[in-house]
Amino acid sequence: MKLYGSYTSPYVRRLRLILMDVKYDMIDAPTSSAEGRAILRKLNPTMKIPMFEDNGLVLCDSTVIAQYLHEKLARPYLSIPQLNLLKIIDGITDSYIQLFLLDKSGFDTTDDKMYFNLQHERIERSFKYLENVVADKHISATEWNYLSISLYTSLDWVKVRKLHDFSHLEAIQSFYTAVSHRKDVKSTGIPA
Ligand SMILES: N[C@@H](CCC(=O)N[C@@H](CS)C(=O)NCC(=O)O)C(=O)O
């Protein structure tokens, strides 16, 4: 099994966390480097990470890769309502990835422009929604599964990149603090 990605990507980190006790090869292929892009170009038309390869099967989306791995490792995957929550977490993550790339491309993403406003509204509404979900314990630090892993990796990415301050959201902040102490979370931390 080969996982292609970077050590900074929140999507790749989710898979690194579910593969903690499994033998696999991690291939460093960041989308921001020419070398990384050359590796991805050979197999992955989306040119996004994570990408995963096993016995000639190439998968290029974290949700699909996670489903494949849970089936292969005979672990229970997420229910439909949990997958829906995962997509709300992904909504925030994807919007911030877009804003991050736009910012790196020289745009001022705080400008009052339709595209930027759409991302900001999605992010704000999704954070408020997830605050209630976490307060109601539908995602919890004590239930370590692909959903809690995904929420944590996205929260940590937006925090480390200084993209979003969620400290006023009590349930999310407590979840984040509790999970931060985990050994596997520490060992997969985003490099400075
Ligand atoms: N839906 C994809 C999203 C993956 C994604 O956006 N990855 C980012 C890195 S965290 C990426 O490859 N960005 C490069 C680009 O958008 O060109 C998944 O869940 O795997």
PDBQT file of the ligand as one rigid body, heavy atoms in Angstrom, charges set to zero:
ROOT
HETATM    1  N1  LIG A 201     -11.861  15.909  -2.045  1.00  0.00    +0.000 N 
HETATM    2  C1  LIG A 201     -10.428  15.707  -1.908  1.00  0.00    +0.000 C 
HETATM    3  C2  LIG A 201      -9.767  17.028  -1.563  1.00  0.00    +0.000 C 
HETATM    4  C3  LIG A 201      -8.265  16.897  -1.492  1.00  0.00    +0.000 C 
HETATM    5  C4  LIG A 201      -7.581  18.256  -1.516  1.00  0.00    +0.000 C 
HETATM    6  O1  LIG A 201      -8.175  19.317  -1.781  1.00  0.00    +0.000 OA
HETATM    7  N2  LIG A 201      -6.265  18.216  -1.248  1.00  0.00    +0.000 N 
HETATM    8  C5  LIG A 201      -5.473  19.416  -1.286  1.00  0.00    +0.000 C 
HETATM    9  C6  LIG A 201      -4.351  19.332  -0.285  1.00  0.00    +0.000 C 
HETATM   10  S1  LIG A 201      -4.955  19.329   1.360  1.00  0.00    +0.000 SA
HETATM   11  C7  LIG A 201      -4.854  19.540  -2.659  1.00  0.00    +0.000 C 
HETATM   12  O2  LIG A 201      -4.387  18.557  -3.205  1.00  0.00    +0.000 OA
HETATM   13  N3  LIG A 201      -4.824  20.761  -3.225  1.00  0.00    +0.000 N 
HETATM   14  C8  LIG A 201      -4.174  21.030  -4.453  1.00  0.00    +0.000 C 
HETATM   15  C9  LIG A 201      -5.086  21.620  -5.485  1.00  0.00    +0.000 C 
HETATM   16  O3  LIG A 201      -6.266  21.916  -5.178  1.00  0.00    +0.000 OA
HETATM   17  O4  LIG A 201      -4.618  21.804  -6.616  1.00  0.00    +0.000 OA
HETATM   18  C10 LIG A 201     -10.170  14.643  -0.832  1.00  0.00    +0.000 C 
HETATM   19  O5  LIG A 201     -11.009  14.483   0.070  1.00  0.00    +0.000 OA
HETATM   20  O6  LIG A 201      -9.167  13.929  -0.932  1.00  0.00    +0.000 OA
ENDROOT
TORSDOF 0
